[in-house]
């Protein structure tokens, strides 16, 4: 390898590591490389992530399996090898958050063999799609993280009663009878059906 080729490879590696976009490289859903922005997004050190299943950054096994099946099936039929969705992900501190994910397979005949992923956190400024309003998304995110109505009201600077109204609308839209079912459905669905 000549000096120019080595310099080019070093520059490419530096560009990946310092990119502001959180990026992850996976092989058969095992994390093999990630950049600094990805580490910041999820709160782990590189050593804690490399060679671990991506299950580590999902809020539940059910979500991991459902999203895996959905993305794998999509990629097998995709002509461009690209997959994108919105889902719940989980920070090291156990906080669940909305994320937009974009995946690109480098091995179209076996999509999970080698993939590159980009994640972006969707906070309260995110515009709602589907059936949920942006405010309902905010309330849902706090419910998933175990906050009570009064705590949610304080964080969002709205009344306790307004939070209860949003919670009731969420339960009606998701066709659930109690808060346990609501959280379970939000995490299991991973945002796909109702976002």
Phi and psi restraints in degrees (value plus and minus 20) as a CYANA .aco file:
   2 UNK   PHI    -105.9   -65.9
   2 UNK   PSI     149.5   189.5
   3 UNK   PHI     -81.9   -41.9
   3 UNK   PSI     -58.0   -18.0
   4 UNK   PHI     -85.1   -45.1
   4 UNK   PSI     -63.8   -23.8
   5 UNK   PHI     -83.0   -43.0
   5 UNK   PSI     -61.9   -21.9
   6 UNK   PHI     -83.2   -43.2
   6 UNK   PSI     -62.3   -22.3
   7 UNK   PHI     -81.8   -41.8
   7 UNK   PSI     -62.1   -22.1
   8 UNK   PHI     -83.6   -43.6
   8 UNK   PSI     -64.0   -24.0
   9 UNK   PHI     -84.4   -44.4
   9 UNK   PSI     -60.6   -20.6
  10 UNK   PHI     -82.6   -42.6
  10 UNK   PSI     -61.1   -21.1
  11 UNK   PHI     -85.8   -45.8
  11 UNK   PSI     -62.4   -22.4
  12 UNK   PHI     -82.3   -42.3
  12 UNK   PSI     -61.9   -21.9
  13 UNK   PHI     -84.2   -44.2
  13 UNK   PSI     -62.4   -22.4
  14 UNK   PHI     -83.7   -43.7
  14 UNK   PSI     -62.0   -22.0
  15 UNK   PHI     -81.3   -41.3
  15 UNK   PSI     -62.6   -22.6
  16 UNK   PHI     -83.0   -43.0
  16 UNK   PSI     -69.9   -29.9
  17 UNK   PHI     -83.2   -43.2
  17 UNK   PSI     -56.4   -16.4
  18 UNK   PHI    -119.6   -79.6
  18 UNK   PSI     -17.5    22.5
  19 UNK   PHI     -77.6   -37.6
  19 UNK   PSI     118.1   158.1
  20 UNK   PHI     -92.9   -52.9
  20 UNK   PSI     -31.4     8.6
  21 UNK   PHI    -109.0   -69.0
  21 UNK   PSI     103.4   143.4
  22 UNK   PHI     -82.5   -42.5
  22 UNK   PSI      97.6   137.6
  23 UNK   PHI    -146.1  -106.1
  23 UNK   PSI     125.4   165.4
  24 UNK   PHI    -157.7  -117.7
  24 UNK   PSI     116.6   156.6
  25 UNK   PHI    -129.7   -89.7
  25 UNK   PSI     109.2   149.2
  26 UNK   PHI    -144.8  -104.8
  26 UNK   PSI     130.3   170.3
  27 UNK   PHI    -148.0  -108.0
  27 UNK   PSI      92.7   132.7
  28 UNK   PHI      32.7    72.7
  28 UNK   PSI      23.4    63.4
  29 UNK   PHI      47.5    87.5
  29 UNK   PSI      -2.8    37.2
  30 UNK   PHI    -123.8   -83.8
  30 UNK   PSI     113.3   153.3
  31 UNK   PHI     -96.5   -56.5
  31 UNK   PSI      99.9   139.9
  32 UNK   PHI    -130.7   -90.7
  32 UNK   PSI     -39.4     0.6
  33 UNK   PHI    -182.5  -142.5
  33 UNK   PSI     132.1   172.1
  34 UNK   PHI    -176.9  -136.9
  34 UNK   PSI     142.8   182.8
  35 UNK   PHI    -123.8   -83.8
  35 UNK   PSI     157.2   197.2
  36 UNK   PHI     -81.1   -41.1
  36 UNK   PSI     -59.4   -19.4
  37 UNK   PHI     -83.7   -43.7
  37 UNK   PSI     -56.4   -16.4
  38 UNK   PHI     -85.6   -45.6
  38 UNK   PSI     -63.5   -23.5
  39 UNK   PHI     -80.5   -40.5
  39 UNK   PSI     -60.9   -20.9
  40 UNK   PHI     -86.5   -46.5
  40 UNK   PSI     -60.4   -20.4
  41 UNK   PHI     -82.4   -42.4
  41 UNK   PSI     -60.4   -20.4
  42 UNK   PHI    -121.6   -81.6
  42 UNK   PSI     -30.7     9.3
  43 UNK   PHI      60.8   100.8
  43 UNK   PSI     -10.5    29.5
  44 UNK   PHI    -118.6   -78.6
  44 UNK   PSI     142.9   182.9
  45 UNK   PHI    -108.5   -68.5
  45 UNK   PSI     141.4   181.4
  46 UNK   PHI     -78.0   -38.0
  46 UNK   PSI     -63.4   -23.4
  47 UNK   PHI     -82.6   -42.6
  47 UNK   PSI     -49.0    -9.0
  48 UNK   PHI     -95.1   -55.1
  48 UNK   PSI     -41.2    -1.2
  49 UNK   PHI    -121.8   -81.8
  49 UNK   PSI     -62.5   -22.5
  50 UNK   PHI     -80.8   -40.8
  50 UNK   PSI     113.1   153.1
  51 UNK   PHI      54.1    94.1
  51 UNK   PSI      -6.2    33.8
  52 UNK   PHI    -123.4   -83.4
  52 UNK   PSI     129.8   169.8
  53 UNK   PHI     -82.9   -42.9
  53 UNK   PSI     127.9   167.9
  54 UNK   PHI     -84.4   -44.4
  54 UNK   PSI     -30.9     9.1
  55 UNK   PHI     -70.6   -30.6
  55 UNK   PSI     -50.6   -10.6
  56 UNK   PHI     -77.5   -37.5
  56 UNK   PSI     -49.9    -9.9
  57 UNK   PHI    -123.4   -83.4
  57 UNK   PSI      -9.9    30.1
  58 UNK   PHI    -121.4   -81.4
  58 UNK   PSI     130.1   170.1
  59 UNK   PHI     -94.4   -54.4
  59 UNK   PSI     -38.1     1.9
  60 UNK   PHI    -176.2  -136.2
  60 UNK   PSI     138.6   178.6
  61 UNK   PHI     -85.8   -45.8
  61 UNK   PSI     -57.6   -17.6
  62 UNK   PHI     -80.2   -40.2
  62 UNK   PSI     -62.9   -22.9
  63 UNK   PHI     -84.5   -44.5
  63 UNK   PSI     -64.8   -24.8
  64 UNK   PHI     -75.7   -35.7
  64 UNK   PSI     -67.2   -27.2
  65 UNK   PHI     -91.3   -51.3
  65 UNK   PSI     -63.0   -23.0
  66 UNK   PHI     -84.9   -44.9
  66 UNK   PSI     -65.6   -25.6
  67 UNK   PHI     -88.5   -48.5
  67 UNK   PSI     -57.3   -17.3
  68 UNK   PHI     -80.1   -40.1
  68 UNK   PSI     -67.0   -27.0
  69 UNK   PHI     -83.3   -43.3
  69 UNK   PSI     -66.1   -26.1
  70 UNK   PHI     -81.4   -41.4
  70 UNK   PSI     -66.9   -26.9
  71 UNK   PHI     -89.9   -49.9
  71 UNK   PSI     -58.3   -18.3
  72 UNK   PHI     -82.2   -42.2
  72 UNK   PSI     -67.9   -27.9
  73 UNK   PHI     -81.2   -41.2
  73 UNK   PSI     -62.0   -22.0
  74 UNK   PHI     -82.0   -42.0
  74 UNK   PSI     -66.6   -26.6
  75 UNK   PHI     -85.9   -45.9
  75 UNK   PSI     -52.7   -12.7
  76 UNK   PHI     -84.1   -44.1
  76 UNK   PSI     -51.7   -11.7
  77 UNK   PHI    -117.1   -77.1
  77 UNK   PSI     -28.6    11.4
  78 UNK   PHI     -95.5   -55.5
  78 UNK   PSI     119.3   159.3
  79 UNK   PHI    -106.0   -66.0
  79 UNK   PSI     -42.3    -2.3
  80 UNK   PHI    -125.7   -85.7
  80 UNK   PSI     -21.6    18.4
  81 UNK   PHI      50.7    90.7
  81 UNK   PSI       0.8    40.8
  82 UNK   PHI    -135.1   -95.1
  82 UNK   PSI     119.5   159.5
  83 UNK   PHI    -155.8  -115.8
  83 UNK   PSI     122.5   162.5
  84 UNK   PHI    -166.6  -126.6
  84 UNK   PSI     123.0   163.0
  85 UNK   PHI    -179.5  -139.5
  85 UNK   PSI     158.6   198.6
  86 UNK   PHI    -138.2   -98.2
  86 UNK   PSI     118.9   158.9
  87 UNK   PHI    -177.1  -137.1
  87 UNK   PSI     149.0   189.0
  88 UNK   PHI    -103.4   -63.4
  88 UNK   PSI     120.4   160.4
  89 UNK   PHI    -149.5  -109.5
  89 UNK   PSI     150.3   190.3
  90 UNK   PHI    -150.4  -110.4
  90 UNK   PSI     108.1   148.1
  91 UNK   PHI     -94.2   -54.2
  91 UNK   PSI     140.8   180.8
  92 UNK   PHI     -76.1   -36.1
  92 UNK   PSI     -54.4   -14.4
  93 UNK   PHI     -98.2   -58.2
  93 UNK   PSI     -10.4    29.6
  94 UNK   PHI      60.1   100.1
  94 UNK   PSI     -18.2    21.8
  95 UNK   PHI     -88.3   -48.3
  95 UNK   PSI     111.3   151.3
  96 UNK   PHI    -116.0   -76.0
  96 UNK   PSI     115.2   155.2
  97 UNK   PHI    -160.7  -120.7
  97 UNK   PSI     136.7   176.7
  98 UNK   PHI     -93.8   -53.8
  98 UNK   PSI     121.1   161.1
  99 UNK   PHI    -164.3  -124.3
  99 UNK   PSI     125.5   165.5
 100 UNK   PHI    -118.9   -78.9
 100 UNK   PSI     111.3   151.3
 101 UNK   PHI    -140.7  -100.7
 101 UNK   PSI     124.5   164.5
 102 UNK   PHI    -150.7  -110.7
 102 UNK   PSI     105.0   145.0
 103 UNK   PHI    -143.2  -103.2
 103 UNK   PSI     124.8   164.8
 104 UNK   PHI    -153.6  -113.6
 104 UNK   PSI     104.9   144.9
 105 UNK   PHI    -109.7   -69.7
 105 UNK   PSI     119.7   159.7
 106 UNK   PHI    -117.0   -77.0
 106 UNK   PSI     -23.2    16.8
 107 UNK   PHI    -152.4  -112.4
 107 UNK   PSI      57.5    97.5
 108 UNK   PHI     -76.1   -36.1
 108 UNK   PSI     -52.1   -12.1
 109 UNK   PHI     -95.7   -55.7
 109 UNK   PSI     -38.7     1.3
 110 UNK   PHI    -160.8  -120.8
 110 UNK   PSI      56.9    96.9
 111 UNK   PHI     -70.2   -30.2
 111 UNK   PSI     -60.2   -20.2
 112 UNK   PHI    -102.0   -62.0
 112 UNK   PSI     -26.9    13.1
 113 UNK   PHI     -77.3   -37.3
 113 UNK   PSI     -62.8   -22.8
 114 UNK   PHI    -172.2  -132.2
 114 UNK   PSI      97.5   137.5
 115 UNK   PHI    -155.9  -115.9
 115 UNK   PSI     134.0   174.0
 116 UNK   PHI    -137.4   -97.4
 116 UNK   PSI     110.8   150.8
 117 UNK   PHI    -141.2  -101.2
 117 UNK   PSI     126.6   166.6
 118 UNK   PHI    -147.4  -107.4
 118 UNK   PSI     113.8   153.8
 119 UNK   PHI    -142.1  -102.1
 119 UNK   PSI     125.9   165.9
 120 UNK   PHI    -157.5  -117.5
 120 UNK   PSI     115.3   155.3
 121 UNK   PHI     -96.0   -56.0
 121 UNK   PSI     114.6   154.6
 122 UNK   PHI    -126.0   -86.0
 122 UNK   PSI      88.9   128.9
 123 UNK   PHI    -116.8   -76.8
 123 UNK   PSI    -188.1  -148.1
 124 UNK   PHI     -80.9   -40.9
 124 UNK   PSI     -38.3     1.7
 125 UNK   PHI    -100.3   -60.3
 125 UNK   PSI     -27.5    12.5
 126 UNK   PHI     -86.1   -46.1
 126 UNK   PSI     117.6   157.6
 127 UNK   PHI    -100.1   -60.1
 127 UNK   PSI     114.2   154.2
 128 UNK   PHI     -92.1   -52.1
 128 UNK   PSI     131.8   171.8
 129 UNK   PHI    -149.9  -109.9
 129 UNK   PSI     146.0   186.0
 130 UNK   PHI      47.9    87.9
 130 UNK   PSI    -163.4  -123.4
 131 UNK   PHI    -104.6   -64.6
 131 UNK   PSI     -38.9     1.1
 132 UNK   PHI    -113.9   -73.9
 132 UNK   PSI     119.9   159.9
 133 UNK   PHI     -99.6   -59.6
 133 UNK   PSI     142.5   182.5
 134 UNK   PHI     -76.5   -36.5
 134 UNK   PSI     -58.5   -18.5
 135 UNK   PHI     -88.2   -48.2
 135 UNK   PSI     -58.4   -18.4
 136 UNK   PHI     -84.1   -44.1
 136 UNK   PSI     -55.7   -15.7
 137 UNK   PHI     -82.5   -42.5
 137 UNK   PSI     -64.1   -24.1
 138 UNK   PHI     -80.6   -40.6
 138 UNK   PSI     -67.6   -27.6
 139 UNK   PHI     -82.3   -42.3
 139 UNK   PSI     -63.5   -23.5
 140 UNK   PHI     -79.7   -39.7
 140 UNK   PSI     -62.9   -22.9
 141 UNK   PHI     -80.6   -40.6
 141 UNK   PSI     -61.2   -21.2
 142 UNK   PHI     -91.2   -51.2
 142 UNK   PSI     -56.1   -16.1
 143 UNK   PHI     -82.9   -42.9
 143 UNK   PSI     -65.8   -25.8
 144 UNK   PHI     -78.9   -38.9
 144 UNK   PSI     -52.6   -12.6
 145 UNK   PHI    -106.9   -66.9
 145 UNK   PSI      -9.7    30.3
 146 UNK   PHI      65.0   105.0
 146 UNK   PSI      -8.1    31.9
 147 UNK   PHI     -98.3   -58.3
 147 UNK   PSI     125.4   165.4
 148 UNK   PHI    -104.4   -64.4
 148 UNK   PSI     145.1   185.1
 149 UNK   PHI     -75.9   -35.9
 149 UNK   PSI     -61.8   -21.8
 150 UNK   PHI     -85.1   -45.1
 150 UNK   PSI     -58.6   -18.6
 151 UNK   PHI     -87.2   -47.2
 151 UNK   PSI     -60.1   -20.1
 152 UNK   PHI     -83.9   -43.9
 152 UNK   PSI     -64.0   -24.0
 153 UNK   PHI     -78.2   -38.2
 153 UNK   PSI     -63.8   -23.8
 154 UNK   PHI     -83.2   -43.2
 154 UNK   PSI     -64.7   -24.7
 155 UNK   PHI     -86.1   -46.1
 155 UNK   PSI     -55.0   -15.0
 156 UNK   PHI    -115.5   -75.5
 156 UNK   PSI     -21.6    18.4
 157 UNK   PHI      36.5    76.5
 157 UNK   PSI      25.9    65.9
 158 UNK   PHI    -150.7  -110.7
 158 UNK   PSI     151.7   191.7
 159 UNK   PHI     -97.9   -57.9
 159 UNK   PSI     136.1   176.1
 160 UNK   PHI     -76.9   -36.9
 160 UNK   PSI     -61.6   -21.6
 161 UNK   PHI     -82.8   -42.8
 161 UNK   PSI     -60.0   -20.0
 162 UNK   PHI     -83.3   -43.3
 162 UNK   PSI     -59.8   -19.8
 163 UNK   PHI     -81.5   -41.5
 163 UNK   PSI     -63.2   -23.2
 164 UNK   PHI     -81.3   -41.3
 164 UNK   PSI     -58.4   -18.4
 165 UNK   PHI     -83.7   -43.7
 165 UNK   PSI     -65.4   -25.4
 166 UNK   PHI     -83.7   -43.7
 166 UNK   PSI     -60.1   -20.1
 167 UNK   PHI     -81.8   -41.8
 167 UNK   PSI     -63.5   -23.5
 168 UNK   PHI     -83.0   -43.0
 168 UNK   PSI     -60.9   -20.9
 169 UNK   PHI     -84.2   -44.2
 169 UNK   PSI     -61.2   -21.2
 170 UNK   PHI     -79.8   -39.8
 170 UNK   PSI     -65.1   -25.1
 171 UNK   PHI     -83.7   -43.7
 171 UNK   PSI     -58.2   -18.2
 172 UNK   PHI     -88.9   -48.9
 172 UNK   PSI     -65.5   -25.5
 173 UNK   PHI     -83.9   -43.9
 173 UNK   PSI     -55.5   -15.5
 174 UNK   PHI    -113.2   -73.2
 174 UNK   PSI     -20.1    19.9
 175 UNK   PHI      36.0    76.0
 175 UNK   PSI      33.3    73.3
 176 UNK   PHI    -142.3  -102.3
 176 UNK   PSI     139.9   179.9
 177 UNK   PHI    -123.2   -83.2
 177 UNK   PSI     -39.7     0.3
 178 UNK   PHI    -168.9  -128.9
 178 UNK   PSI     153.9   193.9
 179 UNK   PHI     -88.0   -48.0
 179 UNK   PSI     -53.0   -13.0
 180 UNK   PHI     -83.5   -43.5
 180 UNK   PSI     -65.5   -25.5
 181 UNK   PHI     -83.6   -43.6
 181 UNK   PSI     -58.2   -18.2
 182 UNK   PHI     -81.2   -41.2
 182 UNK   PSI     -70.6   -30.6
 183 UNK   PHI     -83.2   -43.2
 183 UNK   PSI     -64.5   -24.5
 184 UNK   PHI     -79.9   -39.9
 184 UNK   PSI     -64.5   -24.5
 185 UNK   PHI     -88.9   -48.9
 185 UNK   PSI     -59.9   -19.9
 186 UNK   PHI     -82.5   -42.5
 186 UNK   PSI     -63.4   -23.4
 187 UNK   PHI     -93.4   -53.4
 187 UNK   PSI     -64.0   -24.0
 188 UNK   PHI     -84.7   -44.7
 188 UNK   PSI     -65.2   -25.2
 189 UNK   PHI     -87.0   -47.0
 189 UNK   PSI     -47.4    -7.4
 190 UNK   PHI      45.9    85.9
 190 UNK   PSI      -0.3    39.7
 191 UNK   PHI      71.6   111.6
 191 UNK   PSI     -33.0     7.0
 192 UNK   PHI     -86.4   -46.4
 192 UNK   PSI     -69.8   -29.8
 193 UNK   PHI     -96.3   -56.3
 193 UNK   PSI     -44.5    -4.5
 194 UNK   PHI    -144.6  -104.6
 194 UNK   PSI     -11.9    28.1
